[in-house]
Amino acid sequence: MPVKRLTLRRVLWSCALLATVLLGIVALALRLGAVPFSFGDLGQNLWWFVSGQSEKVSTDFRLIMVDIRLPRILLGIVVGAALSVAGAGFQALLRNPLADPYVLGVSSGAALGAILALLAAPAVPLITPAAAFLGAAATIAAVYFLGRRQGQLDSSTLLLAGIVTASFLTAMIMFLMTSLASRDLRGISFWLMGDLSASLPRGLLWILITGFFAAAGAILTTASDLNVLLAGEREAMHLGVNVTRVKLVVYISASVLTGLAVSVSGAIGYVGLLVPHVMRMLFGSDYRLLIPTSALGGAIAIVLADTLARTLIAPTQLPVGAMTAMAGAPVFIYLLRRRLA
Amino acid sequence: MSGTESITEARPGPSAQRHSSHVRLNVEQASYAYSARKQAAPLFTLEATTFQAGEREFVAILGPNASGKSTLLRLIAGAIAPLSGRIELDGFETYHLDARTRAQRIALVQQESPLIFPILAGDFVLQGRHPHGRSLWFEKDEDFAIAEKALAQVGAEHLRDRWMHEISGGEKQRVVLARALAQQPLVLLLDEPTLHLDIRAQIDLLCRLRHLADEHRYTVIEVTHDLGLAAEFADQIVLLHRGKCLRVGTPAAVYQRELLEQVFEVPLGIEAGPAGRPRVIVQGRREEM
C-alpha cells in the first residue's frame, strides 16, 4: 500500500532514531566547552558516577559536568521539547503553519507575566511559571481575537496581529526592566532573547519535566482530532470531533508549555516554528507522529544551538535565542514566500 | 460510469421510488433565525419546514440565493439547533447527538475549504474513519478496507496516491464524497456538490449519488441551484423561497410553471419528460422589463 500507513511501530522507530541523534548531541555538548574532556574521560567518569563509585570522580569533572553542563543540557532538552510541541499545537489551533510562540508574541506575554510576578511577589513558590502561563494564555487569546476578520481567522491578519502584539509586549518589558533596574532580576537580553545559563534548583527542574509531560501528553491525546481539525473546524465537527473541547485542551496545554519554557529560559525564538516544520518534511504531517518527533527534535535543536552559542566565540557566550533566531528567521521567510507563491 | 441516457431509461419514475420502508429522517416544523446579536431583530429566518425522507430516497433542496437552503442543511446536520420544531434521525434529534455518534450517522459534503498542509487523497478519505476511532488511535486493516471501498464506489481508486491540491475539481469532489462514504453514514448531505463542476462531472456525480441511494440504501439530501438536474435525479423536492418552505413533493408536483417563475423570477417553460419527470426550459428575458 503506497499510502504510508501510520502504526505505533513507525512512531516508536522514528522516536528511537531521533533519541539516538539526541544522545549523540548530548555527548558532544558534554564534551565541548571551556574545559574540554575526551570522550574516554567522559565515559569513565560518568560510569564511576552512575555506578556509585563517585569518590573516584575528579573534582573538576564533578564541578563542570554534574553541576554545570548536565543541568544546562537537561534544561535545554525540556525547553526545546516544550517550545516545539507548543508550536505544533498553536499551528493546529490557529490553522496556520507559520504560528510559533515567539512570532505570535506568546513568549513575550509569558515573559512579561514572569517579570510582573517577580516584581510583585518574588517569594511565592512557583509564581513565575504560573504567571508566565497566564501571560501566554492572555496573549494568544488576544492575538486570536485581533486576528479575526468577519468571524474568520485570516492568516496574514493573524501574523500581523501577533507581530504587533509581540513588539508591544517587548516594549513593556523594556520599560519595566529599565525603570526597575535596581531590582534583582536577570537582564533584558535573558527575557527577550532567551538564555539557558541560569542555574535552577533541582526541584524546579523536576517540576518542569512533570509539567512538560502532563501538557504535551494532553496535546498528544488530541492528535488524531488535530489531523482532522486542520481540514477546517466545520469539517472536523462533522467528522465527529468535539471542536470546543479539543481547542480548549490545546490552547491551555500549549500556553502551559510556553509559560514553563519562558519562565526558566526567557523567550527563545523560532524553535516552535522551525522544528515542527522540519519534522513534517522528514516524517509527514500526521500529528500522532508530529508531536513526539517535534518534542525530540526540539530537544536536539536547542541543545545543539546552545552548544554552538557557548563555544562559537568562547569564552564569550551568546544567548541561545540569538542562535535560534539566526537559523529560524530565514526559514520563516522561506515558508512565507512559498505560501504567497 | 454510464451516461445519463441509460440511467434515465432504467430508472423508474419518482412515484415508484416513494416506497415502503420507514421514515429515516423526519424534519418537523423546524425553524431557525439568525441575528447579529441576542435580542436584535433576526436578519434571516427559516420558517417552519416539514418533510420526511426514507432510505433509498434522494431529496433536492431547491431555491434562489438566500432562501434558506444551507440553513436547512445545517439544521439537518445537527450543526445548529432549531428555534422550534424538531429534526429526527431514526427518532433521535440530530442536534442532541454527540459529535461522534452524529458523524457515524450523518456525513456532510461541504463546499470546499482550503487545506493548509498537503494531504494525499488516500489519507483524506481515511479521515472519514475518524468518528469510528478513539483518541490517539491507529487505523486498523478494516478502516483501510473501508476507505479503499469508498474510493472504489466513487471510481477514484487511481487517485489514492495523488495530492489533494493537484487533482481537478471533479476528482476532488469525488474524493470528498468518498470520505463521506467512509464514515458509513445513513444520511448523505451535500451542499451544492455540483458547483464548479463541468456538465459531464455534474452528471457523473449525480449518477453516483442516485446509485448510492438505490443500491446502498443511503438517504441523499442535496442543496442545489440546478432545476433541471434536480428534476432528473431527485425523488423529492423541497422548494424554499425567502425562508419559507413553499412546496414539498415529487418533481412533477413541485414543478408548476407559475410557482417556479414566482420563486426564481425568470420566465420558464416546463414540459413532461420521460418517466413522469418534468423538464425545465430556461427562456431568458426576451422582453426586458
Chai-1 contact restraints between the chains, C-beta under 6 A:
chainA,res_idxA,chainB,res_idxB,connection_type,confidence,min_distance_angstrom,max_distance_angstrom,comment,restraint_id
A,P2,B,D161,contact,1.0,0.0,6.0,A-B,restraint_1
A,V3,B,L120,contact,1.0,0.0,6.0,A-B,restraint_2
A,V3,B,G122,contact,1.0,0.0,6.0,A-B,restraint_3
A,T7,B,F138,contact,1.0,0.0,6.0,A-B,restraint_4
A,L8,B,F138,contact,1.0,0.0,6.0,A-B,restraint_5
A,R95,B,I116,contact,1.0,0.0,6.0,A-B,restraint_6
A,T221,B,S135,contact,1.0,0.0,6.0,A-B,restraint_7
A,T221,B,L136,contact,1.0,0.0,6.0,A-B,restraint_8
A,A223,B,L136,contact,1.0,0.0,6.0,A-B,restraint_9
A,V228,B,Q127,contact,1.0,0.0,6.0,A-B,restraint_10
A,V228,B,H130,contact,1.0,0.0,6.0,A-B,restraint_11
A,L230,B,F117,contact,1.0,0.0,6.0,A-B,restraint_12
A,G232,B,S113,contact,1.0,0.0,6.0,A-B,restraint_13
A,H238,B,L108,contact,1.0,0.0,6.0,A-B,restraint_14
A,L239,B,A103,contact,1.0,0.0,6.0,A-B,restraint_15
A,L239,B,H130,contact,1.0,0.0,6.0,A-B,restraint_16
A,L239,B,P131,contact,1.0,0.0,6.0,A-B,restraint_17
A,G240,B,A99,contact,1.0,0.0,6.0,A-B,restraint_18
A,G240,B,R100,contact,1.0,0.0,6.0,A-B,restraint_19
A,G240,B,A103,contact,1.0,0.0,6.0,A-B,restraint_20
A,G240,B,H130,contact,1.0,0.0,6.0,A-B,restraint_21
A,G240,B,P131,contact,1.0,0.0,6.0,A-B,restraint_22
A,N242,B,A99,contact,1.0,0.0,6.0,A-B,restraint_23
A,S285,B,F117,contact,1.0,0.0,6.0,A-B,restraint_24
